[in-house]
Amino acid sequence: MIEITIPKIGVEDGEVVLTAWEKEEGAFIEKNEIIATVETEKVNTDILSPASGMLKIMLQPGETANMTDTIGYIIAENVIEEQNNKKELPPVSEQPIEIKNPEVVTAHTPNEHLSPAARRKKMTSQIIHVKPEKSNRIIGSPAAKRIARELGIKLETVSGTGPNGAIISRDVFEASKNKKVNIAESIPEIENAPHERTIYLREKLPPIRKAIARNMSESLQQSAQMTLMGSISLDKMWPYFQQMKEDLLAESLKPSWAAIFIKVAALALEEHRHLNGTVENDEFIIWNNINIGVAVSTEKGLLVPSIKDANKKSLLLIHKELLEIAENARNHKLTTEDLSGSTFTLTNVGSYGGEFGTPILNRKELGILGIGAVTKQPIVNDKDEVVVGRCCPYSLTVDHQMIDGEAAGLFIKSIKRIINSPTLLLMR
């Protein structure tokens, strides 16, 4: 038998969830055919068959495994033929046998005289149609049993949809949806009984949420994070932003402040290279490429794809790439390449009305810039007059182990200078 294993996906090992088998157990599989799909912390990945043969399933959908674990087997065609040829014929009954389906009764033909297609058909008929003996034992996967215990579901009340009627995780979840509990009847009538919490929902954390929790925790544990907050005037950039609205109508696009700040941050990082670095094994590394990670919210959690070499790209190209990666993130089409390689991160808390925050560093990076919603604010101009201006709040978090307060302040100073030089910004 040939093992079907989880390939190493991305640069880090971790846990994956088997989301679906594309073929049923016992089906004949061709080499390199898609047979299953697994979900990692960030992406969904197809599993290809390592060889041609019959499929044997070892892991059920919804269950977890580690990288390089075996989730099934492919039984090679020649192995099945050898096993079939070694089987002894059953003793011939002396009683006459009634043949109800005569067209399936054929003379014995050696396998070597059959075509490959005919051999596969013969193997399928010899293996798939073996009917197991009935048993009163309840068959359930370890994950299904654990979930049943947590939800208070009796396995004997659950209908299994796995191989040979085995109960798998989703069967238990479906059973829990149909279970109705009368809370009033379940609580004994005790005068002045203390109020107890009741569970509204209990579910297993998906891989992406577990990854977010782990990465955020490790980021805080491995760095000394400091956040600078303030406001950036956009009065000089505002007329250009309005002009971009009109110009982009021809391409059915709308300008975004996120795209502008990606470009501005990338240009500022050219002047402050030490923020475009990381610390590995007691060594300080400054990256040549300036790849801006962009925090994108999805229904499953936060993802951070990156725009590569953002300092070398035009505003229009950055805007188009930003729309593309956001769409791919929400449709679960991001690749490991999209989700790796960022050197500095930008998060737009203004997209949901936020102004300030304390953004947490993307693990191994030294800076993350949060931008808030652009609003009208009273400001004092050069003539000491109070006028209405447009401002963007910012929150810059840096690793104080490597970045001093002065360096962070100078970086923000460059951000303000670049965004208030819109002509030069648009030319770069």
Buried (B, 14 or more C-beta within 10 A) or exposed (E): BBBBBBEEBBEEEBBBBBEEBBBEBBBBBEEEBEBBBBBBBBBBBEBBBBBBBBBBBBBBBBBBBEBEBEBBBBBBBEBBBEEBEEEEEEEEEEEEEEEEEEEEEEEEEEBEEBEEEEBBEBBBEBBBEEEEEEEEEBBBBEBBBBBBEBBEBEBEEBEBBBBEBBBBBBBBBEBBEEEEEEEEEEEEEEEEEEEEEEEEEEEBEBBBBBBBEEBBEEBEEBBEBBBBBBBBBBBEBBEBBEEBEEEBEEEEBEBBBBBBBBBBBBBBBBEBEBBBBBBEEEEEEEBEBBBBBBBBBBEBBBBBBBBBEBBEBEBBBBBBBBBBBBEBBBEBEBEBEBBBBBBBBBBBBBBEEBBBBEBBBBBBBBBBBBBBBBBEBEBEEEEEEEEEBBBBBBBBBBBBEBBEEEBBEBBBEBBBBBBBBBEEBBEB
